[in-house]
């Protein structure tokens, strides 16, 4: 994958709404808050801060939505990551309940943002979790009951193995759980629409503006090639692309490659056979498959997490066998787009949100581990609360969960994680 400064050659770029080029920073400016990174986290933090009356400058090294925000699977699914009940020892039962609710309320927040501001991003409601084994299907029942206890108001229904053709035209699954409170959308158009909204609130966004140095103090001094920003608070919203900008955070998130292919447009009859109710779908494997139909009836099929740091030379050749395993009826269907991107993975699959101990005016959110679409929006709200009011209860709960640094320094991080993932996969095969 070429790390160019323009958007990945994805289906999303080909069907993006207006993508205005924004200027790069060429002056010395100041603001209440400087945000680094113009993906979902950065843009939504800027919106939330501007709505609270603060002045905000956003600096983006490439383009708005260039990273995972503009090239992900587009699945808007409840939850914050893996099961959060294991964090009770850090956050207590009350904290667990808060995190479970946040996993639900964050989806509603995205829906609200789209509705309120009329953002055109192909939002469709409806999602089905797919069980690869009968044991996974049995666990869906407990999941459904848990949602009931949390007061989940949206329709959920279990789909037995015999009824799977109602939701997916594939024979490989042992059942499903449909959730009408999750769904799918065009992620690049969402972040582009949000950037326009941020600007309408007075936020200044600069593209092609790489941050070269952070000088900490009561006022943070952010140095770029042709200008600087001074701000009372700083937000690091770089996720998998932080690299070495802030060494205190860089070893805690591992960039993992994830890939998507999009077919040519399908006939209405074939699209209805594959995904009759136009749901987003996702299975339970460690290196999971996720797929959905686009607004123009293409099948978008993604998955395959790579930790090696090396991307496949031909993404379509790599992904197509995975697609055909699920949908052999697409053997003669052309692949029109192929692309990849980096997601930020944390060791415990839980996002890292908080402020730097050494510099309490520096805030960060990163490591969404594949659940970024909804969780970025929620974390943005928490960051804005903490900056504006000096305190955010939600931020406190999130930051109580400890995060390990991946061992082995830069050179060994990826191989060690790859080994860890292999172990999970082997365990999966043995069960």
RADA-V536829 format. One record per run of one state. SS is the DSSP state (@ for helix, = for strand, . for the rest). FROM is the first residue (numbers start at 1). TO is the last residue. If there is no record, write none. Layout:
BEGIN
SS|FROM|TO ; SS|FROM|TO
END
This chain:
BEGIN
.|1|10 ; @|11|14 ; .|15|27 ; =|28|36 ; .|37|39 ; @|40|51 ; .|52|55 ; =|56|59 ; .|60|67 ; @|68|70 ; .|71|74 ; =|75|76 ; .|77|83 ; @|84|116 ; .|117|123 ; =|124|130 ; .|131|133 ; @|134|149 ; .|150|155 ; =|156|159 ; .|160|160 ; @|161|166 ; .|167|175 ; =|176|184 ; .|185|186 ; @|187|200 ; .|201|203 ; =|204|206 ; .|207|210 ; =|211|215 ; .|216|219 ; =|220|224 ; .|225|227 ; =|228|236 ; .|237|238 ; @|239|241 ; .|242|246 ; @|247|250 ; .|251|253 ; =|254|263 ; .|264|267 ; @|268|274 ; .|275|279 ; =|280|282 ; .|283|288 ; =|289|293 ; .|294|298 ; =|299|306 ; .|307|314 ; @|315|326 ; .|327|327 ; @|328|330 ; .|331|334 ; =|335|345 ; .|346|351 ; =|352|355 ; .|356|361 ; =|362|366 ; .|367|371 ; @|372|389 ; .|390|392 ; @|393|399 ; .|400|408 ; @|409|430 ; .|431|431
END
